[in-house]
């Protein structure tokens, strides 16, 4: 069995994953607030933890992994969207959840084992809040219930910040009913025009942070293996989750391993509506970019590094994937995935390393193993292969491969013979024909078709 090592934000080190119960490896990932389409930044943690889910299933067995990702379907943003649009809240949330499933499905994302909605766990939230009050970790004030941060000595350990730093660097809501500016809301009052539930503190609704604590406890227990999300959630959301969960369940660790992905940029800049580079996943799919191309671009950067989405990366990814689609056309997948690929993934989800294995499998003609490896990574290359463009590129790859391999062989031999004029002529001619070449340290030459591939120009070289 492969040994999986993951970077734990809590300990700031890479650790061997030792499941609490190998028969039920448990993971919780914070899901979307459902008021609008998922944007490209939202998609990164979804893809990252989908790969981890697939790896866990591969190593421990599909029946021995429980993956929970929630929907926040009660929130001030949803209420504002309902007020602005004049539509019922449930119509907005149902539509948004349907969109989310469609868009993430187009990216090759598996549906988690559980997708709890916050509104289905209000009773569990109320019970947890009552317990926190009883234990002295929370207090009621003016229809609100707040967590008393100074009662939890380890507050700030996950994000590595002191309380004073957090106050200075965060937008802290100032309210007369707070004992400490950092105290955060567990429950707040609702007026009759807002969604609300009866509670010991009056009609109201939960704060954001308590939702995940209640749902993860209900579905995974007091202790589970992995908690994930974007690093923008580290503070305050995850910091608050830890505090309220460990205080509600003394002696528990809550989550053993905390994983956070870095953020997304677009063409080197932070994604922003004001910069005109804000895109939803649906926007990009509607531009004709296949979902597996989006996924491949994301996997090409390690999850703990900032990722830059560019049109050039998408173009190159499309060329690579359609070349591989030609490789695996009418090929039966191998029953085994190469151990080298698993080793990369088991090393803190080294997806760029895993992709290097895919290139090697293609180059070596190990197409049945390439197919099984692509499927493990969620790249089944079927989502958009029915399009005219996909079929054309697959056909191009099938027709051109023998000639390209012959020319690549001639180029490699020319380099070996130090006939650099001939090698340069072949290289330049192939580039002009839309064939990109890469050179390995051992002198090997690999290739891929670009979107401007021209068979006529290629034939002129032979």
HELIX and SHEET records of a PDB file:
HELIX    1   1 UNK A   40  UNK A   60  1                                  21    
HELIX    2   2 UNK A   62  UNK A   64  5                                   3    
HELIX    3   3 UNK A   76  UNK A   85  1                                  10    
HELIX    4   4 UNK A   89  UNK A  106  1                                  18    
HELIX    5   5 UNK A  118  UNK A  121  5                                   4    
HELIX    6   6 UNK A  122  UNK A  134  1                                  13    
HELIX    7   7 UNK A  149  UNK A  151  5                                   3    
HELIX    8   8 UNK A  163  UNK A  169  1                                   7    
HELIX    9   9 UNK A  208  UNK A  220  1                                  13    
HELIX   10  10 UNK A  231  UNK A  233  5                                   3    
HELIX   11  11 UNK A  234  UNK A  238  3                                   5    
HELIX   12  12 UNK A  239  UNK A  248  1                                  10    
HELIX   13  13 UNK A  273  UNK A  275  5                                   3    
HELIX   14  14 UNK A  281  UNK A  286  1                                   6    
HELIX   15  15 UNK A  291  UNK A  299  1                                   9    
HELIX   16  16 UNK A  311  UNK A  328  1                                  18    
HELIX   17  17 UNK A  339  UNK A  346  1                                   8    
HELIX   18  18 UNK A  351  UNK A  363  1                                  13    
HELIX   19  19 UNK A  367  UNK A  376  1                                  10    
HELIX   20  20 UNK A  388  UNK A  416  1                                  29    
HELIX   21  21 UNK A  420  UNK A  432  1                                  13    
HELIX   22  22 UNK A  455  UNK A  459  1                                   5    
SHEET    1   A 2 UNK A   5  UNK A   8  0                                        
SHEET    2   A 2 UNK A  13  UNK A  16 -1                                        
SHEET    1   B 4 UNK A  65  UNK A  69  0                                        
SHEET    2   B 4 UNK A  25  UNK A  29  1                                        
SHEET    3   B 4 UNK A 224  UNK A 230  1                                        
SHEET    4   B 4 UNK A 255  UNK A 261  1                                        
SHEET    1   C 4 UNK A 138  UNK A 141  0                                        
SHEET    2   C 4 UNK A 144  UNK A 147 -1                                        
SHEET    3   C 4 UNK A 184  UNK A 189 -1                                        
SHEET    4   C 4 UNK A 204  UNK A 206 -1                                        
SHEET    1   D 3 UNK A 269  UNK A 270  0                                        
SHEET    2   D 3 UNK A 264  UNK A 266 -1                                        
SHEET    3   D 3 UNK A 307  UNK A 309  1                                        
SHEET    1   E 2 UNK A 435  UNK A 439  0                                        
SHEET    2   E 2 UNK A 445  UNK A 449 -1                                        
END                                                                             
